Amino acid sequence: MEAVTTMLSNAVTVFGSCWDAMTSNVPIAILVGLSLLGSGAGLFAKFRHAV
């Protein structure tokens, strides 16, 4: 569980640092959103498998 929390906090940090660039560049925002959805789904699948 600690690893998941660390990954989430890292993702939030990266997301926050990229927010300004994303809001000014729509294609990048779409790409980042899709990659975040994909990584989130992968983390969720790993977490469910671990449980």
mmCIF file of the N, C-alpha and C atoms, coordinates in Angstrom:
data_MODEL
# 
_entry.id   MODEL 
# 
loop_
_atom_site.group_PDB 
_atom_site.id 
_atom_site.type_symbol 
_atom_site.label_atom_id 
_atom_site.label_alt_id 
_atom_site.label_comp_id 
_atom_site.label_asym_id 
_atom_site.label_entity_id 
_atom_site.label_seq_id 
_atom_site.pdbx_PDB_ins_code 
_atom_site.Cartn_x 
_atom_site.Cartn_y 
_atom_site.Cartn_z 
_atom_site.occupancy 
_atom_site.B_iso_or_equiv 
_atom_site.pdbx_formal_charge 
_atom_site.auth_seq_id 
_atom_site.auth_comp_id 
_atom_site.auth_asym_id 
_atom_site.auth_atom_id 
_atom_site.pdbx_PDB_model_num 
ATOM 1   N N  . MET A 1 1  ? 0.830  -1.204 0.000   1.00 0.00 ? 1  MET A N  1 
ATOM 2   C CA . MET A 1 1  ? 0.000  0.000  0.000   1.00 0.00 ? 1  MET A CA 1 
ATOM 3   C C  . MET A 1 1  ? 0.866  1.256  0.000   1.00 0.00 ? 1  MET A C  1 
ATOM 4   N N  . GLU A 1 2  ? 1.986  1.205  0.685   1.00 0.00 ? 2  GLU A N  1 
ATOM 5   C CA . GLU A 1 2  ? 2.859  2.381  0.738   1.00 0.00 ? 2  GLU A CA 1 
ATOM 6   C C  . GLU A 1 2  ? 3.380  2.740  -0.649  1.00 0.00 ? 2  GLU A C  1 
ATOM 7   N N  . ALA A 1 3  ? 3.700  1.717  -1.453  1.00 0.00 ? 3  ALA A N  1 
ATOM 8   C CA . ALA A 1 3  ? 4.196  1.968  -2.811  1.00 0.00 ? 3  ALA A CA 1 
ATOM 9   C C  . ALA A 1 3  ? 3.127  2.668  -3.647  1.00 0.00 ? 3  ALA A C  1 
ATOM 10  N N  . VAL A 1 4  ? 1.879  2.245  -3.487  1.00 0.00 ? 4  VAL A N  1 
ATOM 11  C CA . VAL A 1 4  ? 0.782  2.874  -4.234  1.00 0.00 ? 4  VAL A CA 1 
ATOM 12  C C  . VAL A 1 4  ? 0.643  4.336  -3.833  1.00 0.00 ? 4  VAL A C  1 
ATOM 13  N N  . THR A 1 5  ? 0.742  4.608  -2.536  1.00 0.00 ? 5  THR A N  1 
ATOM 14  C CA . THR A 1 5  ? 0.638  5.989  -2.055  1.00 0.00 ? 5  THR A CA 1 
ATOM 15  C C  . THR A 1 5  ? 1.764  6.841  -2.621  1.00 0.00 ? 5  THR A C  1 
ATOM 16  N N  . THR A 1 6  ? 2.976  6.283  -2.647  1.00 0.00 ? 6  THR A N  1 
ATOM 17  C CA . THR A 1 6  ? 4.120  7.017  -3.198  1.00 0.00 ? 6  THR A CA 1 
ATOM 18  C C  . THR A 1 6  ? 3.907  7.313  -4.671  1.00 0.00 ? 6  THR A C  1 
ATOM 19  N N  . MET A 1 7  ? 3.441  6.307  -5.429  1.00 0.00 ? 7  MET A N  1 
ATOM 20  C CA . MET A 1 7  ? 3.195  6.514  -6.854  1.00 0.00 ? 7  MET A CA 1 
ATOM 21  C C  . MET A 1 7  ? 2.144  7.598  -7.069  1.00 0.00 ? 7  MET A C  1 
ATOM 22  N N  . LEU A 1 8  ? 1.096  7.561  -6.263  1.00 0.00 ? 8  LEU A N  1 
ATOM 23  C CA . LEU A 1 8  ? 0.033  8.556  -6.408  1.00 0.00 ? 8  LEU A CA 1 
ATOM 24  C C  . LEU A 1 8  ? 0.555  9.956  -6.105  1.00 0.00 ? 8  LEU A C  1 
ATOM 25  N N  . SER A 1 9  ? 1.342  10.099 -5.056  1.00 0.00 ? 9  SER A N  1 
ATOM 26  C CA . SER A 1 9  ? 1.864  11.424 -4.711  1.00 0.00 ? 9  SER A CA 1 
ATOM 27  C C  . SER A 1 9  ? 2.819  11.923 -5.793  1.00 0.00 ? 9  SER A C  1 
ATOM 28  N N  . ASN A 1 10 ? 3.622  11.015 -6.360  1.00 0.00 ? 10 ASN A N  1 
ATOM 29  C CA . ASN A 1 10 ? 4.509  11.394 -7.461  1.00 0.00 ? 10 ASN A CA 1 
ATOM 30  C C  . ASN A 1 10 ? 3.695  11.841 -8.667  1.00 0.00 ? 10 ASN A C  1 
ATOM 31  N N  . ALA A 1 11 ? 2.632  11.091 -8.984  1.00 0.00 ? 11 ALA A N  1 
ATOM 32  C CA . ALA A 1 11 ? 1.785  11.440 -10.125 1.00 0.00 ? 11 ALA A CA 1 
ATOM 33  C C  . ALA A 1 11 ? 1.149  12.812 -9.922  1.00 0.00 ? 11 ALA A C  1 
ATOM 34  N N  . VAL A 1 12 ? 0.697  13.083 -8.699  1.00 0.00 ? 12 VAL A N  1 
ATOM 35  C CA . VAL A 1 12 ? 0.089  14.383 -8.403  1.00 0.00 ? 12 VAL A CA 1 
ATOM 36  C C  . VAL A 1 12 ? 1.113  15.498 -8.563  1.00 0.00 ? 12 VAL A C  1 
ATOM 37  N N  . THR A 1 13 ? 2.338  15.257 -8.132  1.00 0.00 ? 13 THR A N  1 
ATOM 38  C CA . THR A 1 13 ? 3.392  16.267 -8.257  1.00 0.00 ? 13 THR A CA 1 
ATOM 39  C C  . THR A 1 13 ? 3.676  16.566 -9.720  1.00 0.00 ? 13 THR A C  1 
ATOM 40  N N  . VAL A 1 14 ? 3.825  15.505 -10.525 1.00 0.00 ? 14 VAL A N  1 
ATOM 41  C CA . VAL A 1 14 ? 4.083  15.678 -11.957 1.00 0.00 ? 14 VAL A CA 1 
ATOM 42  C C  . VAL A 1 14 ? 2.908  16.396 -12.614 1.00 0.00 ? 14 VAL A C  1 
ATOM 43  N N  . PHE A 1 15 ? 1.700  15.980 -12.264 1.00 0.00 ? 15 PHE A N  1 
ATOM 44  C CA . PHE A 1 15 ? 0.497  16.597 -12.825 1.00 0.00 ? 15 PHE A CA 1 
ATOM 45  C C  . PHE A 1 15 ? 0.467  18.091 -12.513 1.00 0.00 ? 15 PHE A C  1 
ATOM 46  N N  . GLY A 1 16 ? 0.778  18.441 -11.278 1.00 0.00 ? 16 GLY A N  1 
ATOM 47  C CA . GLY A 1 16 ? 0.780  19.846 -10.888 1.00 0.00 ? 16 GLY A CA 1 
ATOM 48  C C  . GLY A 1 16 ? 1.828  20.653 -11.644 1.00 0.00 ? 16 GLY A C  1 
ATOM 49  N N  . SER A 1 17 ? 3.008  20.085 -11.846 1.00 0.00 ? 17 SER A N  1 
ATOM 50  C CA . SER A 1 17 ? 4.069  20.812 -12.534 1.00 0.00 ? 17 SER A CA 1 
ATOM 51  C C  . SER A 1 17 ? 3.779  20.948 -14.022 1.00 0.00 ? 17 SER A C  1 
ATOM 52  N N  . CYS A 1 18 ? 2.966  20.035 -14.570 1.00 0.00 ? 18 CYS A N  1 
ATOM 53  C CA . CYS A 1 18 ? 2.637  20.078 -15.996 1.00 0.00 ? 18 CYS A CA 1 
ATOM 54  C C  . CYS A 1 18 ? 1.369  20.874 -16.274 1.00 0.00 ? 18 CYS A C  1 
ATOM 55  N N  . TRP A 1 19 ? 0.637  21.246 -15.234 1.00 0.00 ? 19 TRP A N  1 
ATOM 56  C CA . TRP A 1 19 ? -0.693 21.842 -15.417 1.00 0.00 ? 19 TRP A CA 1 
ATOM 57  C C  . TRP A 1 19 ? -0.653 23.094 -16.291 1.00 0.00 ? 19 TRP A C  1 
ATOM 58  N N  . ASP A 1 20 ? 0.308  24.004 -16.048 1.00 0.00 ? 20 ASP A N  1 
ATOM 59  C CA . ASP A 1 20 ? 0.379  25.244 -16.828 1.00 0.00 ? 20 ASP A CA 1 
ATOM 60  C C  . ASP A 1 20 ? 0.599  24.942 -18.307 1.00 0.00 ? 20 ASP A C  1 
ATOM 61  N N  . ALA A 1 21 ? 1.509  24.027 -18.601 1.00 0.00 ? 21 ALA A N  1 
ATOM 62  C CA . ALA A 1 21 ? 1.774  23.675 -19.997 1.00 0.00 ? 21 ALA A CA 1 
ATOM 63  C C  . ALA A 1 21 ? 0.544  23.037 -20.633 1.00 0.00 ? 21 ALA A C  1 
ATOM 64  N N  . MET A 1 22 ? -0.147 22.203 -19.868 1.00 0.00 ? 22 MET A N  1 
ATOM 65  C CA . MET A 1 22 ? -1.313 21.501 -20.393 1.00 0.00 ? 22 MET A CA 1 
ATOM 66  C C  . MET A 1 22 ? -2.440 22.475 -20.716 1.00 0.00 ? 22 MET A C  1 
ATOM 67  N N  . THR A 1 23 ? -2.687 23.432 -19.838 1.00 0.00 ? 23 THR A N  1 
ATOM 68  C CA . THR A 1 23 ? -3.807 24.349 -20.047 1.00 0.00 ? 23 THR A CA 1 
ATOM 69  C C  . THR A 1 23 ? -3.564 25.243 -21.252 1.00 0.00 ? 23 THR A C  1 
ATOM 70  N N  . SER A 1 24 ? -2.308 25.448 -21.634 1.00 0.00 ? 24 SER A N  1 
ATOM 71  C CA . SER A 1 24 ? -2.014 26.304 -22.780 1.00 0.00 ? 24 SER A CA 1 
ATOM 72  C C  . SER A 1 24 ? -1.803 25.492 -24.056 1.00 0.00 ? 24 SER A C  1 
ATOM 73  N N  . ASN A 1 25 ? -1.848 24.168 -23.965 1.00 0.00 ? 25 ASN A N  1 
ATOM 74  C CA . ASN A 1 25 ? -1.609 23.328 -25.137 1.00 0.00 ? 25 ASN A CA 1 
ATOM 75  C C  . ASN A 1 25 ? -2.572 22.148 -25.104 1.00 0.00 ? 25 ASN A C  1 
ATOM 76  N N  . VAL A 1 26 ? -3.686 22.264 -25.817 1.00 0.00 ? 26 VAL A N  1 
ATOM 77  C CA . VAL A 1 26 ? -4.743 21.255 -25.745 1.00 0.00 ? 26 VAL A CA 1 
ATOM 78  C C  . VAL A 1 26 ? -4.293 19.868 -26.202 1.00 0.00 ? 26 VAL A C  1 
ATOM 79  N N  . PRO A 1 27 ? -3.570 19.715 -27.329 1.00 0.00 ? 27 PRO A N  1 
ATOM 80  C CA . PRO A 1 27 ? -3.144 18.356 -27.733 1.00 0.00 ? 27 PRO A CA 1 
ATOM 81  C C  . PRO A 1 27 ? -2.306 17.664 -26.669 1.00 0.00 ? 27 PRO A C  1 
ATOM 82  N N  . ILE A 1 28 ? -1.415 18.407 -26.012 1.00 0.00 ? 28 ILE A N  1 
ATOM 83  C CA . ILE A 1 28 ? -0.601 17.821 -24.945 1.00 0.00 ? 28 ILE A CA 1 
ATOM 84  C C  . ILE A 1 28 ? -1.496 17.420 -23.780 1.00 0.00 ? 28 ILE A C  1 
ATOM 85  N N  . ALA A 1 29 ? -2.496 18.252 -23.475 1.00 0.00 ? 29 ALA A N  1 
ATOM 86  C CA . ALA A 1 29 ? -3.415 17.929 -22.384 1.00 0.00 ? 29 ALA A CA 1 
ATOM 87  C C  . ALA A 1 29 ? -4.141 16.626 -22.667 1.00 0.00 ? 29 ALA A C  1 
ATOM 88  N N  . ILE A 1 30 ? -4.575 16.430 -23.922 1.00 0.00 ? 30 ILE A N  1 
ATOM 89  C CA . ILE A 1 30 ? -5.283 15.199 -24.285 1.00 0.00 ? 30 ILE A CA 1 
ATOM 90  C C  . ILE A 1 30 ? -4.347 14.000 -24.148 1.00 0.00 ? 30 ILE A C  1 
ATOM 91  N N  . LEU A 1 31 ? -3.122 14.130 -24.650 1.00 0.00 ? 31 LEU A N  1 
ATOM 92  C CA . LEU A 1 31 ? -2.161 13.026 -24.566 1.00 0.00 ? 31 LEU A CA 1 
ATOM 93  C C  . LEU A 1 31 ? -1.853 12.682 -23.116 1.00 0.00 ? 31 LEU A C  1 
ATOM 94  N N  . VAL A 1 32 ? -1.615 13.693 -22.299 1.00 0.00 ? 32 VAL A N  1 
ATOM 95  C CA . VAL A 1 32 ? -1.308 13.449 -20.885 1.00 0.00 ? 32 VAL A CA 1 
ATOM 96  C C  . VAL A 1 32 ? -2.501 12.821 -20.181 1.00 0.00 ? 32 VAL A C  1 
ATOM 97  N N  . GLY A 1 33 ? -3.698 13.296 -20.504 1.00 0.00 ? 33 GLY A N  1 
ATOM 98  C CA . GLY A 1 33 ? -4.897 12.728 -19.901 1.00 0.00 ? 33 GLY A CA 1 
ATOM 99  C C  . GLY A 1 33 ? -5.048 11.252 -20.237 1.00 0.00 ? 33 GLY A C  1 
ATOM 100 N N  . LEU A 1 34 ? -4.819 10.913 -21.510 1.00 0.00 ? 34 LEU A N  1 
ATOM 101 C CA . LEU A 1 34 ? -4.929 9.512  -21.920 1.00 0.00 ? 34 LEU A CA 1 
ATOM 102 C C  . LEU A 1 34 ? -3.874 8.659  -21.224 1.00 0.00 ? 34 LEU A C  1 
ATOM 103 N N  . SER A 1 35 ? -2.646 9.163  -21.127 1.00 0.00 ? 35 SER A N  1 
ATOM 104 C CA . SER A 1 35 ? -1.587 8.384  -20.478 1.00 0.00 ? 35 SER A CA 1 
ATOM 105 C C  . SER A 1 35 ? -1.874 8.221  -18.987 1.00 0.00 ? 35 SER A C  1 
ATOM 106 N N  . LEU A 1 36 ? -2.428 9.270  -18.354 1.00 0.00 ? 36 LEU A N  1 
ATOM 107 C CA . LEU A 1 36 ? -2.790 9.158  -16.941 1.00 0.00 ? 36 LEU A CA 1 
ATOM 108 C C  . LEU A 1 36 ? -3.890 8.126  -16.747 1.00 0.00 ? 36 LEU A C  1 
ATOM 109 N N  . LEU A 1 37 ? -4.881 8.119  -17.655 1.00 0.00 ? 37 LEU A N  1 
ATOM 110 C CA . LEU A 1 37 ? -5.953 7.126  -17.564 1.00 0.00 ? 37 LEU A CA 1 
ATOM 111 C C  . LEU A 1 37 ? -5.378 5.724  -17.715 1.00 0.00 ? 37 LEU A C  1 
ATOM 112 N N  . GLY A 1 38 ? -4.472 5.552  -18.676 1.00 0.00 ? 38 GLY A N  1 
ATOM 113 C CA . GLY A 1 38 ? -3.877 4.234  -18.907 1.00 0.00 ? 38 GLY A CA 1 
ATOM 114 C C  . GLY A 1 38 ? -3.065 3.768  -17.710 1.00 0.00 ? 38 GLY A C  1 
ATOM 115 N N  . SER A 1 39 ? -2.231 4.656  -17.158 1.00 0.00 ? 39 SER A N  1 
ATOM 116 C CA . SER A 1 39 ? -1.416 4.257  -16.008 1.00 0.00 ? 39 SER A CA 1 
ATOM 117 C C  . SER A 1 39 ? -2.295 4.023  -14.786 1.00 0.00 ? 39 SER A C  1 
ATOM 118 N N  . GLY A 1 40 ? -3.351 4.796  -14.641 1.00 0.00 ? 40 GLY A N  1 
ATOM 119 C CA . GLY A 1 40 ? -4.275 4.597  -13.530 1.00 0.00 ? 40 GLY A CA 1 
ATOM 120 C C  . GLY A 1 40 ? -4.957 3.248  -13.621 1.00 0.00 ? 40 GLY A C  1 
ATOM 121 N N  . ALA A 1 41 ? -5.381 2.883  -14.840 1.00 0.00 ? 41 ALA A N  1 
ATOM 122 C CA . ALA A 1 41 ? -6.025 1.579  -15.031 1.00 0.00 ? 41 ALA A CA 1 
ATOM 123 C C  . ALA A 1 41 ? -5.040 0.455  -14.732 1.00 0.00 ? 41 ALA A C  1 
ATOM 124 N N  . GLY A 1 42 ? -3.784 0.618  -15.148 1.00 0.00 ? 42 GLY A N  1 
ATOM 125 C CA . GLY A 1 42 ? -2.769 -0.397 -14.877 1.00 0.00 ? 42 GLY A CA 1 
ATOM 126 C C  . GLY A 1 42 ? -2.504 -0.545 -13.388 1.00 0.00 ? 42 GLY A C  1 
ATOM 127 N N  . LEU A 1 43 ? -2.409 0.583  -12.681 1.00 0.00 ? 43 LEU A N  1 
ATOM 128 C CA . LEU A 1 43 ? -2.200 0.535  -11.231 1.00 0.00 ? 43 LEU A CA 1 
ATOM 129 C C  . LEU A 1 43 ? -3.379 -0.126 -10.540 1.00 0.00 ? 43 LEU A C  1 
ATOM 130 N N  . PHE A 1 44 ? -4.589 0.191  -11.005 1.00 0.00 ? 44 PHE A N  1 
ATOM 131 C CA . PHE A 1 44 ? -5.784 -0.394 -10.400 1.00 0.00 ? 44 PHE A CA 1 
ATOM 132 C C  . PHE A 1 44 ? -5.792 -1.904 -10.597 1.00 0.00 ? 44 PHE A C  1 
ATOM 133 N N  . ALA A 1 45 ? -5.418 -2.352 -11.799 1.00 0.00 ? 45 ALA A N  1 
ATOM 134 C CA . ALA A 1 45 ? -5.381 -3.791 -12.075 1.00 0.00 ? 45 ALA A CA 1 
ATOM 135 C C  . ALA A 1 45 ? -4.343 -4.475 -11.185 1.00 0.00 ? 45 ALA A C  1 
ATOM 136 N N  . LYS A 1 46 ? -3.176 -3.871 -11.033 1.00 0.00 ? 46 LYS A N  1 
ATOM 137 C CA . LYS A 1 46 ? -2.133 -4.450 -10.171 1.00 0.00 ? 46 LYS A CA 1 
ATOM 138 C C  . LYS A 1 46 ? -2.610 -4.503 -8.720  1.00 0.00 ? 46 LYS A C  1 
ATOM 139 N N  . PHE A 1 47 ? -3.262 -3.427 -8.283  1.00 0.00 ? 47 PHE A N  1 
ATOM 140 C CA . PHE A 1 47 ? -3.740 -3.361 -6.905  1.00 0.00 ? 47 PHE A CA 1 
ATOM 141 C C  . PHE A 1 47 ? -4.786 -4.445 -6.656  1.00 0.00 ? 47 PHE A C  1 
ATOM 142 N N  . ARG A 1 48 ? -5.721 -4.614 -7.584  1.00 0.00 ? 48 ARG A N  1 
ATOM 143 C CA . ARG A 1 48 ? -6.749 -5.651 -7.432  1.00 0.00 ? 48 ARG A CA 1 
ATOM 144 C C  . ARG A 1 48 ? -6.111 -7.036 -7.421  1.00 0.00 ? 48 ARG A C  1 
ATOM 145 N N  . HIS A 1 49 ? -5.105 -7.224 -8.272  1.00 0.00 ? 49 HIS A N  1 
ATOM 146 C CA . HIS A 1 49 ? -4.426 -8.522 -8.320  1.00 0.00 ? 49 HIS A CA 1 
ATOM 147 C C  . HIS A 1 49 ? -3.710 -8.790 -6.997  1.00 0.00 ? 49 HIS A C  1 
ATOM 148 N N  . ALA A 1 50 ? -3.127 -7.747 -6.415  1.00 0.00 ? 50 ALA A N  1 
ATOM 149 C CA . ALA A 1 50 ? -2.417 -7.907 -5.145  1.00 0.00 ? 50 ALA A CA 1 
ATOM 150 C C  . ALA A 1 50 ? -3.391 -8.254 -4.022  1.00 0.00 ? 50 ALA A C  1 
ATOM 151 N N  . VAL A 1 51 ? -4.576 -7.674 -4.072  1.00 0.00 ? 51 VAL A N  1 
ATOM 152 C CA . VAL A 1 51 ? -5.572 -7.951 -3.033  1.00 0.00 ? 51 VAL A CA 1 
ATOM 153 C C  . VAL A 1 51 ? -6.163 -9.326 -3.293  1.00 0.00 ? 51 VAL A C  1 
# 
